[in-house]
């Protein structure tokens, strides 16, 4: 990646995100053919965005799990109510 001016903010955020997810700076720089200074500048300029994105992704995953659990509970409760009402009608 010789011309870092042509890199979009979205790509930079993905690169910074990979750094925060544990990819080594040396590996990132080597893979992209960029200097450590460039990566450090991107970390400084876009680090907060990547951190916020990772936090929101984690929160979204947690909320999806809660939604799935509550939906399953809701279905079970509706089935129990239906079964209860059916038993009452036929007594």
C-alpha positions in Angstrom: 0.0 0.0 0.0 2.3 2.7 -1.3 -0.2 5.6 -1.4 -1.8 5.8 2.0 -3.7 9.0 0.9 -5.9 6.7 -1.3 -7.0 4.6 1.7 -10.6 5.2 2.8 -11.5 5.8 6.4 -13.5 2.6 6.4 -10.4 0.6 5.4 -8.3 2.4 8.0 -10.9 1.6 10.7 -10.9 -2.1 9.7 -7.1 -2.0 10.0 -7.2 -0.3 13.4 -9.8 -2.8 14.5 -7.6 -5.7 13.5 -4.9 -4.2 15.7 -7.2 -3.9 18.7 -8.3 -7.5 18.1 -4.8 -8.7 18.6 -3.0 -8.5 15.3 0.6 -7.4 15.8 1.6 -3.9 14.5 4.7 -5.4 12.8 2.5 -7.8 10.9 0.0 -5.1 9.8 2.8 -2.8 8.6 4.5 -5.6 6.7 1.3 -6.8 5.1 0.2 -3.4 4.0 3.7 -2.0 3.3 3.2 1.0 5.6 5.5 2.5 8.2 4.9 2.1 11.9 4.4 5.9 12.0 1.5 5.6 9.6 -0.1 2.9 11.7 0.5 5.0 14.9 -1.2 8.0 13.2 -4.1 5.9 12.1 -4.4 4.5 15.7 -4.4 8.0 17.1 -6.9 9.4 14.5 -9.3 6.4 14.2 -8.7 4.4 17.3 -11.7 5.8 19.2 -14.0 5.0 16.2 -12.7 1.4 16.1 -13.1 1.0 19.8 -16.6 2.3 19.7 -17.5 0.0 16.8 -16.1 -3.0 18.7 -18.0 -2.1 21.8 -21.2 -1.6 19.9 -20.8 -4.9 18.0 -20.3 -6.7 21.4 -23.3 -5.0 22.8 -25.4 -5.8 19.7 -24.4 -9.5 20.0 -25.4 -9.5 23.7 -28.7 -7.9 22.9 -29.4 -10.4 20.1 -28.8 -13.2 22.6 -31.2 -11.6 25.1 -33.8 -11.1 22.4 -33.6 -14.7 21.3 -33.9 -15.9 24.9 -36.9 -13.6 25.6 -38.6 -14.7 22.4 -38.2 -18.4 23.3 -39.6 -17.7 26.8 -42.5 -15.7 25.3 -43.3 -18.6 22.9 -43.2 -21.1 25.8 -45.5 -18.9 27.9 -48.0 -18.5 25.1 -48.0 -22.2 24.6 -48.6 -22.8 28.3 -51.5 -20.3 28.4 -53.0 -22.0 25.3 -52.7 -25.4 26.9 -54.2 -24.1 30.2 -57.1 -22.5 28.4 -57.7 -25.7 26.3 -57.7 -27.8 29.5 -60.2 -25.5 31.1 -62.6 -25.5 28.2 -62.7 -29.3 28.0 -63.3 -30.0 31.7 
